[in-house]
Amino acid sequence: MLQSRLSVLTAFGLAAGITAVAQFAKPAFAQHPVPPPINPKPSPNAPQDQNAPMGLNGPQLTPAQKQTAMNRQPNTALRTEAEKLWEMANELRTDMLHSNPGETLSLTFVRKAQAIEKSAQQIKDQAKG
């Protein structure tokens, strides 16, 4: 009889303990909600087709297209140099128009002309390659 009472009390105690733990566990989980999943942003350098092998994501370029792409950067540099040369020449032209034709040319005028010649020579050498 003592054994049966002990087993009944143990069962009730175990049931009470489980219910107490269950009641305290609910508020603990409610305080810390599960954060939403992180959605990573796609890289701008990522290939458009995920099944394409690395580096083979687009149409193959012909040798002429590759050469055109390689020449774009030097062409822009030549254009900026040519614009600078044009500005220097216009500045020299306005100085010439405002100067007196009977006087000798100033040293700054001669130096500007030499700088224009030097810039023109550099542009010519760059254009040759």
TAJORA-V512484 format. One record per run of one state. SS is the DSSP state (a for helix, b for strand, c for the rest). FROM is the first residue (numbers start at 0). LEN is the number of residues. Records with the same first field share a line. If there is no record, write none. Layout:
# TAJORA-V512484
SS=FROM-LEN / FROM-LEN
This chain:
# TAJORA-V512484
c=0-1 / 31-31 / 98-8 / 128-1
a=1-30 / 62-36 / 106-22
